[in-house]
Amino acid sequence: MIVEGFVQGVSFRYYTNRQAWQLGVAGWVRNLPDGRVEAVFEGEEAAVNEIVSWCRSGPSSAQVDDVAISWEEPEGLRSFEVRI
């Protein structure tokens, strides 16, 4: 998924990592050079849907304007990481 808006410098990656850990979702999140955030999630369908829903608003300090989602085959990720 790609998240657009005021999503960098507001701990979006930190809180996404925290949500993923709480939900048992694997994957990663990173800032993009153009100010957007990119994330990949794998796990139980309900948990993935829940974190995707959370990303539509993000942490209270963020302002999410748009979310683009594309579904792909799982890669078999086993943990969640914040990428730089």
C-alpha positions, 0 to 999 in steps of 0.5 A: 500500500502507498499512503499519501498526505502528511505522513512523514515526521509524525511517527507513522512508521513507528505506529504502523510497526506497533499495530503490526506487532499487536495484530501479528502481521508480518511485512515492512514499512518505509518512507518514500523520497516523495513524502509518501509511506509504503507498506507491505502486510502479510498475515491472517486476512482479518488482521491484514484488513484491520491494519489496512483500515488503521492506515487509512487514518494513521496516528493522530498526528498524521493527515492521510489524504489517500491510500492506494492498495494493491494485492499480491501473492504473499512472499512468506514474510515472518516478521515486521520491520521499519525500513529506512 
